[in-house]
């Protein structure tokens, strides 16, 4: 399957078995936690379709002018894969194995990672690859130290356009029917800024430990109500006995 964009011949080929994947280290200690937090709340809210994929620092491939190009976004949302998951254990090739990523997120760090690179020569920059080669609809760049969020959408001219946040500083992703925004708090012993999801009604999608805490509090309140009811019954029984009436068991 081939698509020509200007002078670029883009094909979607299986990765050769002997291809050596790049082993780039994660240059942001917070990246794994930030990425897992995004998937966690989607999973708990039932917002991940059965065949969707949320790769983290995982190679997404295309063949550009007969050369393999691989970029590993910090987090991505792929609505549907159309092959068994065992077929994408090394990397993922859109069109050949499933959908183009709907959304790609990069977390900025102190190390320049080329998130804004429009370099078109081989190997192309991330911005150019997502915009021109993959044509990812939504490109998100998040600076976690200061909580700065930039959300771009691919416009009708095939170029990324910076979006304006809603009044609540959240960005609507219509294909997911969810809002993406910045939240400040603690998770996994990290206190700071996080990317979070909100539903169309403005409800925050909760992480697993938050749901567990709500359930713990609910169970505790039930126990408290049961204890109050037990004590009330004991007082009533004592009053009846004091009046010479034996309460029914």
C-alpha positions as CSV (number, residue, x, y, z in Angstrom):
1,X,0.0,0.0,0.0
2,X,1.6,3.3,-1.0
3,X,0.8,7.0,-0.8
4,X,2.7,9.8,-2.4
5,X,2.9,13.2,-0.6
6,X,4.7,15.7,-2.7
7,X,8.2,14.1,-3.3
8,X,7.8,11.5,-0.6
9,X,6.9,7.9,-1.4
10,X,5.3,6.5,1.7
11,X,4.7,2.8,2.1
12,X,3.6,0.6,4.9
13,X,5.9,-2.4,5.0
14,X,6.4,-5.1,7.6
15,X,9.6,-4.6,9.6
16,X,12.2,-7.1,8.6
17,X,12.8,-9.7,11.2
18,X,16.5,-8.9,11.4
19,X,15.9,-5.1,11.7
20,X,17.7,-3.7,14.8
21,X,15.3,-1.4,16.6
22,X,16.8,1.7,18.2
23,X,17.3,1.4,21.9
24,X,16.9,5.0,22.9
25,X,16.9,5.5,26.7
26,X,14.0,7.3,28.3
27,X,15.4,10.7,29.0
28,X,12.7,11.9,31.4
29,X,12.3,10.0,34.7
30,X,8.7,11.1,34.9
31,X,7.8,9.8,31.4
32,X,6.7,6.3,32.4
33,X,4.5,7.5,35.2
34,X,2.9,10.2,33.0
35,X,2.2,7.8,30.3
36,X,0.7,5.0,32.5
37,X,-1.5,7.6,34.2
38,X,-3.2,8.4,30.8
39,X,-4.0,4.7,30.1
40,X,-5.0,3.9,33.7
41,X,-8.0,6.3,33.8
42,X,-9.1,5.4,30.3
43,X,-9.1,1.7,31.2
44,X,-11.0,2.2,34.5
45,X,-13.6,4.3,32.8
46,X,-14.2,1.7,30.0
47,X,-13.0,4.2,27.4
48,X,-10.6,1.8,25.7
49,X,-12.2,-0.2,22.8
50,X,-11.2,-3.9,22.8
51,X,-8.8,-3.5,19.8
52,X,-7.4,-0.1,20.7
53,X,-3.7,0.3,21.5
54,X,-1.9,2.9,23.8
55,X,1.8,2.4,23.1
56,X,4.4,4.1,25.3
57,X,7.9,4.8,23.9
58,X,7.1,2.1,21.3
59,X,8.3,2.2,17.7
60,X,5.8,3.4,15.1
61,X,7.0,2.7,11.6
62,X,6.7,3.9,8.0
63,X,8.9,3.5,4.9
64,X,9.7,6.8,3.4
65,X,11.5,6.9,0.0
66,X,12.4,3.2,0.6
67,X,14.0,3.9,4.0
68,X,12.5,2.7,7.3
69,X,11.6,5.5,9.7
70,X,10.7,4.7,13.3
71,X,9.6,7.2,16.0
72,X,8.6,6.2,19.5
73,X,6.2,8.7,20.9
74,X,5.9,9.0,24.7
75,X,2.2,8.0,24.5
76,X,-0.2,7.4,21.6
77,X,-3.8,6.3,21.1
78,X,-4.5,4.0,18.2
79,X,-8.3,3.4,17.9
80,X,-8.1,0.0,16.3
81,X,-5.5,-2.6,15.4
82,X,-6.5,-5.3,12.9
83,X,-3.9,-7.9,13.6
84,X,-3.3,-10.1,16.7
85,X,-1.3,-8.3,19.4
86,X,1.4,-10.9,19.1
87,X,2.1,-9.5,15.6
88,X,3.1,-6.1,17.0
89,X,5.4,-7.1,19.8
90,X,8.4,-5.4,18.1
91,X,6.9,-2.3,16.5
92,X,3.7,-1.0,14.9
93,X,3.1,-0.2,11.3
94,X,0.0,1.9,10.6
95,X,-2.3,1.0,7.7
96,X,-0.7,-2.4,7.4
97,X,-1.6,-3.4,11.0
98,X,-4.3,-1.0,12.0
99,X,-5.2,2.6,12.2
100,X,-3.0,5.7,12.1
101,X,-2.6,7.0,15.6
102,X,-5.4,9.4,16.4
103,X,-3.4,11.2,19.1
104,X,0.3,11.4,19.9
105,X,1.8,12.9,23.1
106,X,5.4,13.9,23.7
107,X,6.6,14.9,27.2
108,X,9.3,17.6,27.0
109,X,12.4,17.2,29.1
110,X,15.7,19.0,29.6
111,X,17.2,17.0,26.8
112,X,16.2,18.3,23.3
113,X,14.3,15.5,21.7
114,X,13.2,17.2,18.5
115,X,9.5,17.4,19.3
116,X,9.2,20.6,17.2
117,X,11.6,19.4,14.5
118,X,10.2,19.9,10.9
119,X,13.4,18.3,9.4
120,X,12.2,16.5,6.2
121,X,15.5,14.9,5.2
122,X,16.3,11.4,6.5
123,X,15.8,10.7,9.3
124,X,12.9,13.2,9.5
125,X,12.0,15.1,12.7
126,X,9.2,14.1,15.0
127,X,6.9,17.0,14.0
128,X,7.4,16.4,10.3
129,X,6.9,12.6,10.8
130,X,3.6,13.0,12.7
131,X,2.3,15.8,10.5
132,X,3.3,14.8,7.0
133,X,4.1,11.1,7.0
134,X,1.7,9.7,9.5
135,X,-0.8,12.5,9.4
136,X,-1.7,12.1,13.1
137,X,-4.9,14.2,13.8
138,X,-3.9,15.4,17.2
139,X,-0.4,16.2,18.4
140,X,0.1,17.1,22.0
141,X,3.3,18.5,23.6
142,X,3.4,18.6,27.4
143,X,6.0,20.2,29.6
144,X,5.4,18.5,33.0
145,X,7.7,20.7,35.2
146,X,5.5,23.8,34.6
147,X,2.4,22.1,33.4
148,X,2.4,23.8,30.0
149,X,0.2,22.0,27.5
150,X,0.1,22.6,23.7
151,X,-2.5,20.8,21.6
152,X,-2.3,20.9,17.8
153,X,-4.8,19.6,15.3
154,X,-4.1,18.7,11.6
155,X,-6.0,21.3,9.6
156,X,-7.5,21.0,6.1
157,X,-4.1,22.1,4.7
158,X,-2.3,19.2,6.3
159,X,-0.5,21.4,8.8
160,X,-0.7,21.4,12.6
161,X,-2.6,24.3,14.1
162,X,-2.4,25.3,17.7
163,X,-5.7,24.9,19.5
164,X,-7.2,27.3,22.0
165,X,-8.3,25.8,25.3
166,X,-11.8,25.9,26.6
167,X,-12.6,28.2,29.5
168,X,-11.6,25.4,31.9
169,X,-8.2,25.0,30.2
170,X,-9.1,21.7,28.7
171,X,-9.0,20.6,25.1
172,X,-11.8,18.5,23.5
173,X,-10.8,15.4,21.5
174,X,-14.1,14.8,19.6
175,X,-13.2,11.3,18.3
176,X,-12.7,10.1,21.9
177,X,-15.6,12.3,23.2
178,X,-13.2,13.3,26.0
179,X,-11.4,16.4,27.2
180,X,-7.6,16.5,27.9
181,X,-6.2,18.9,30.4
182,X,-3.7,19.5,33.2
183,X,-4.2,18.4,36.8
184,X,-2.0,19.0,39.8
185,X,-1.6,16.4,42.5
186,X,0.2,13.2,43.6
187,X,0.5,9.8,42.1
188,X,3.2,7.2,42.4
189,X,5.1,9.4,44.9
190,X,5.3,12.2,42.3
191,X,3.7,15.5,43.2
192,X,3.3,17.8,40.2
193,X,1.4,18.3,37.0
194,X,-0.3,15.5,35.2
195,X,-2.3,15.1,32.0
196,X,-5.8,13.9,32.8
197,X,-9.0,13.1,31.0
198,X,-12.5,14.5,31.6
199,X,-15.7,13.2,30.1
200,X,-18.2,15.3,28.1
201,X,-20.0,16.2,31.4
202,X,-16.8,17.5,33.0
203,X,-16.3,14.5,35.3
204,X,-12.7,13.6,35.9
205,X,-11.8,10.1,34.9
206,X,-10.3,8.5,38.0
207,X,-7.1,6.5,38.4
208,X,-7.3,3.0,39.9
209,X,-6.1,4.0,43.3
210,X,-8.6,6.9,43.4
211,X,-11.5,4.5,42.7
212,X,-10.2,2.1,45.3
213,X,-10.1,4.9,47.9
214,X,-13.7,5.9,47.0
215,X,-14.7,2.3,47.5
216,X,-12.9,2.1,50.8
217,X,-14.6,5.2,52.0
218,X,-18.0,3.9,50.8
219,X,-17.4,0.6,52.7
220,X,-16.3,2.5,55.8
221,X,-19.4,4.6,55.7
222,X,-21.5,1.5,55.4
223,X,-19.8,0.0,58.5
224,X,-20.3,3.2,60.4
225,X,-24.0,3.2,59.5
226,X,-24.3,-0.4,60.5
227,X,-22.6,0.3,63.8
228,X,-24.9,3.3,64.5
229,X,-27.9,1.1,63.7
230,X,-26.6,-1.6,66.1
231,X,-26.0,0.8,68.9
232,X,-29.5,2.3,68.3
233,X,-31.0,-1.2,68.5
234,X,-29.2,-1.9,71.7
235,X,-30.4,1.3,73.3
236,X,-34.0,0.6,72.3
237,X,-33.7,-3.0,73.7
238,X,-32.3,-1.6,77.0
239,X,-35.2,0.9,77.2
240,X,-37.7,-1.9,76.6
241,X,-36.2,-4.1,79.3
242,X,-36.2,-1.2,81.7
243,X,-40.0,-0.9,81.0
244,X,-40.4,-4.7,81.7
245,X,-40.7,-5.7,78.1
246,X,-38.5,-8.3,76.6
247,X,-37.6,-7.2,73.1
248,X,-38.2,-9.7,70.3
249,X,-35.0,-11.2,68.9
